[in-house]
Amino acid sequence: MLRVLLLGLLLVGLATGLRNQWLVIHWDRFADDLGLPLNPAGDDSSTFNQWLIGEP
């Protein structure tokens, strides 16, 4: 039971940190570490949202 409580507190803390921008995720670096080519051309014209959703 204590493990569930601690896991819940950890998730609430992470959610709060992301919402208040105490924690910032750089999606391009994260995807590069995973080996996902978000920006294969090498320019900064494409963003994570464009890759995820596609061109309008």
N, C-alpha and C positions, 0 to 999 in steps of 0.2 A: 504494500500500500504506500509505503514511503517513496518507493521508486516512481510510482505514478504521480505522486504529488511533486516530486522534484522535476520530473519530465515536464509536467504542466507548467511549473514555474519557469523552467528554461524556455519553453515555447512562448510563454507570455512575454518574457524578457526580450527574446529575439524579435517578436512582433512589434513590441514597443520601440525597440532600438531602430528597426527599419522604418517605422512610421514617423518617428521624430528625427530621422536622418542622423542618428548617432552612428549607425552602421550604414555604409554605402557599398553597394555591390557594383563593381565594374564588369558589366556583362561581357564586354569585348575581351577583357583579360581572362575572365572565367571560361568563356567558350574557347579561347586560344589554348588554355591549359588543358581543356578536355579534348582538343584536337578538332573542334568544329569550326569550319571556315565561315565565319560571319561576314567577313569582308575580303573575299578572294582577290579583288582587284588591287587592294592595298591603299585605296583612297578612303577618305573619311565621309564619303557621300552616303553610304548606307549605314543604317542604325539597326539596333537589335529589333525594334518594332517592325521595321521594314522587312527584315529577314523572317520574323515570326509570322506576320500577317500577309506580307507580300506587297507588291506595288498596287496603289489604288487605281 
